[in-house]
Amino acid sequence: MKSIEQRIAEELAVTEAQVIAAVTLLDEGATVPFIARYRKEVTHNLTDTHLRYIHERLAALRELEERRSVILKSIREQEKLTPELERAILAAATRTQLEDLYLPFRPKRHTKAAQAIEAGLEPLAEQLLRDPSLVPEQAALPFVHPEKGIADGVAALDGAREILMERFAEAPEVAGRLRELFWDQGIVQSRLVKGQEEKGAKFADYFAANEPIRKIPPHRALAMLRGKEEGILKLSLDHEEEVADPTTEPVQCLATMRHHFQLQERGRPADGWMKETLRQTWRKKLKPRLETDLMKKLTESAHEEAIRVFARNLKELLLAAPAGMLPVIGLDPGLRTGVKLAVVDATGKVVATDTIYPHAPRNLWRESMMRLAELSRRYQVQLVSIGNGTASRETERLVAELAKTMPELGLRPVVVSEAGASVYSASEYASLELPELDVSLRGAVSIARRLQDPLAELVKTDPKSIGVGQYQHDVNPRRLAEALDGVVEDAVNAVGVDVNTASVPLLERVSGLNKTLAKNIVAHRNAKGAFPSRLALLAVSRFGPKAFEQAAGFLRIRNGATPLDASAVHPESYPVVERILKKVGVEITRLIGNHTLLHTLSPKEFVDDRFGEPTVRDILAELEKPGRDPRPEFRTATFQEGVESLEDLKLGMILEGVVSNVTNFGAFVDIGVHQDGLVHISAMAHHFVKDPHAVVKAGDVIKVRVMEVDLPRRRIALSMRLEEAPAAAPAPAPSHKPTKLPPTPPADSAMAAAFARLKGKLER
């Protein structure tokens, strides 16, 4: 049996030694970001992607080994563990294979087969299986025992059949082969539950749908499963032969069983009886079990893909470009209740709040403009962050008009996603952070801070509430939370954290820290003042050497005792920097950022027993650009003036928008009309696109063309192909007779219509 490390190494196409090193570090308490950044020599440059996979796979395979041990112990206690069976159990690579092997030995309720064995019918079953020349009805007569509940020959044969059906169904090799066959040739049939037409209108595409189970994409699988969960759809899995003719049994499945058990049809007396036994084994035992297994496989696969999509979008959103620590006015738009307003200074501190009423029913447009102008002057604000919910475009128009009327203010409106802001506003942390503010005003504060630093603000909100997923509410909550926590941890540590300004939610995501340590850091900071150096962190309660090792490299001290504390150079590597300084003969302040000097150095000169070439290269790169932010340059979309609702859209319009969500079938884009439009995967480029994430990511600013607007269903089809596809080269002249040309491919508008219809069943 291959070890866990061997299996993971094969799956990742890396060496076993690399995996063993990573597993050892993880077991010692090291985090993925720490290992990826500061232990490259140990793992021979495993990436954070490799390490995340190892971390997750390690847990799954260890759980499998625990189950293997339980199964071996159970069978051994039953005194039924043969050397052959033990070898098979040790060689089983999946949980399904293990359970197939364990099935005959698993404690079960008193089955009909067990009752038949107790009644003495096992010899009859053995005779009919061994000698098909026997006449079943005659062979059964000696086994009639009314006192044992065997009233006649029919009852005896029924009992013998139950024994054989259980034996056939529990044969692991047969179950494995049929499971593969059923996956390859199974058809999922989706049907409407009678009387649910109106309630389940959004699932109309699945009221009468058939699709091969192996070809169902994750988003369609999740849509059908949600329809079933809501009582709208009935789902079943049948072999393609059964779908073609419901009155027949799947010939290939029965042939597989007959071949394994060496049951040939030769017209002998018991052949017909045995054929019916196989048919009932399939119908009553194997098919229901395999249907459950394969639908579970489909569900788990779809859930994993949904989690992967959510995690990818979340990472892109967290690592969106920050506007920087500048004064910002945050506006949480509303109509009847007014627009909630908060002003935060360059440190994120709330310096003013208010509510303005520019929209109906109060229509205090001019008064609202004047209030914004007053706050802008007083706090020297030029950026206005506007939540993208109700009345966002109307509020954006208010700011734009003010900027045009008073250009000296230099105001710039920016619409940001407010997903999760309401969750944050009502959270325990928000009440601790902003106790003096009403819940509604906290949302405006969050919207303002999201513009300054999206990462620092979004970590305060449960990732599941941010709204960049694909059926995230349907997946396993624990598995989703684990995946998203890993994404947040990687994003926070990739950027680094200013320990003298960071919030508790941000600090607790730093490698090696937790909520308790984060609170202790903030409490120490509040009581003693800013930390002058990284080493000063060791004075924090419960901040020991292990936590320091894991966290120090990701914590930044701006304007501290040493410039290195503001970089990603780990304190443990400071001796390497000392050797570099000695070599070049300059002070640290003259070395940092000195591109010319640093490029004259060879990393190999500074390698020693502890620090290898990868670490030295990282140190030199960090000295060149200390504390560099990996996030892109800040850029915003400019929504077209006068286009504020679906009714304002016209076919062919070219608009700028922000990618709000990327799925496997395309990307949703906010174009400023309170309803995201869909760019289907086939409208993302003139060439074939396999993965939408390879073209765009959440937060990207892109231009799109309006292809179709469905007002009743509030759907917008968009295309990233701003011009028609290039004309194909002219075909050569026919030599004899004209060749019949294929039908003209559909125009973009027709394709967009199909995309819009597709969105109806997928976006939910």
HELIX and SHEET records of a PDB file:
HELIX    1   1 ILE A    4  LEU A   12  1                                   9    
HELIX    2   2 GLU A   16  ASP A   27  1                                  12    
HELIX    3   3 VAL A   32  TYR A   38  1                                   7    
HELIX    4   4 LYS A   40  THR A   43  1                                   4    
HELIX    5   5 ASP A   48  GLU A   77  1                                  30    
HELIX    6   6 PRO A   83  ALA A   91  1                                   9    
HELIX    7   7 ARG A   95  TYR A  102  1                                   8    
HELIX    8   8 LEU A  103  PHE A  105  5                                   3    
HELIX    9   9 LYS A  112  GLU A  118  1                                   7    
HELIX   10  10 GLU A  122  ARG A  130  1                                   9    
HELIX   11  11 PRO A  136  ALA A  140  1                                   5    
HELIX   12  12 LEU A  141  PHE A  143  5                                   3    
HELIX   13  13 PRO A  146  LYS A  148  5                                   3    
HELIX   14  14 GLY A  153  ALA A  169  1                                  17    
HELIX   15  15 PRO A  172  GLN A  185  1                                  14    
HELIX   16  16 ALA A  201  TYR A  206  5                                   6    
HELIX   17  17 ILE A  213  LYS A  215  5                                   3    
HELIX   18  18 PRO A  218  GLU A  229  1                                  12    
HELIX   19  19 GLU A  240  ALA A  244  1                                   5    
HELIX   20  20 VAL A  251  HIS A  260  1                                  10    
HELIX   21  21 ASP A  271  GLN A  280  1                                  10    
HELIX   22  22 THR A  281  LEU A  286  3                                   6    
HELIX   23  23 LYS A  287  LEU A  318  1                                  32    
HELIX   24  24 TRP A  365  TYR A  379  1                                  15    
HELIX   25  25 SER A  392  THR A  405  1                                  14    
HELIX   26  26 PRO A  407  LEU A  409  5                                   3    
HELIX   27  27 ALA A  421  SER A  425  1                                   5    
HELIX   28  28 GLU A  428  GLU A  433  1                                   6    
HELIX   29  29 VAL A  439  GLN A  452  1                                  14    
HELIX   30  30 PRO A  454  LEU A  458  1                                   5    
HELIX   31  31 PRO A  463  SER A  465  5                                   3    
HELIX   32  32 GLN A  472  ASP A  474  5                                   3    
HELIX   33  33 PRO A  477  VAL A  495  1                                  19    
HELIX   34  34 VAL A  504  LEU A  507  1                                   4    
HELIX   35  35 LYS A  515  LYS A  528  1                                  14    
HELIX   36  36 LEU A  535  ALA A  539  5                                   5    
HELIX   37  37 PRO A  545  ALA A  551  1                                   7    
HELIX   38  38 ALA A  552  PHE A  554  5                                   3    
HELIX   39  39 PRO A  563  ALA A  566  5                                   4    
HELIX   40  40 PRO A  571  SER A  573  5                                   3    
HELIX   41  41 TYR A  574  VAL A  584  1                                  11    
HELIX   42  42 ILE A  588  LEU A  591  1                                   4    
HELIX   43  43 HIS A  595  LEU A  598  1                                   4    
HELIX   44  44 PRO A  603  PHE A  606  5                                   4    
HELIX   45  45 GLU A  613  GLU A  624  1                                  12    
HELIX   46  46 LEU A  646  ASP A  648  5                                   3    
HELIX   47  47 ILE A  681  ALA A  683  5                                   3    
HELIX   48  48 PRO A  692  ALA A  694  5                                   3    
HELIX   49  49 ASP A  748  LEU A  762  1                                  15    
SHEET    1   A 3 ALA A 208  PRO A 212  0                                        
SHEET    2   A 3 GLY A 186  LEU A 192 -1                                        
SHEET    3   A 3 LEU A 233  HIS A 239 -1                                        
SHEET    1   B 5 VAL A 350  ILE A 356  0                                        
SHEET    2   B 5 VAL A 339  VAL A 344 -1                                        
SHEET    3   B 5 VAL A 328  ASP A 332 -1                                        
SHEET    4   B 5 LEU A 383  GLY A 387  1                                        
SHEET    5   B 5 ARG A 412  VAL A 416  1                                        
SHEET    1   C 2 VAL A 497  ASP A 498  0                                        
SHEET    2   C 2 LEU A 555  ARG A 556  1                                        
SHEET    1   D 6 ILE A 654  THR A 663  0                                        
SHEET    2   D 6 GLY A 666  ASP A 670 -1                                        
SHEET    3   D 6 GLY A 677  HIS A 680 -1                                        
SHEET    4   D 6 ARG A 715  SER A 719  1                                        
SHEET    5   D 6 VAL A 701  ASP A 710 -1                                        
SHEET    6   D 6 ILE A 654  THR A 663 -1                                        
END                                                                             
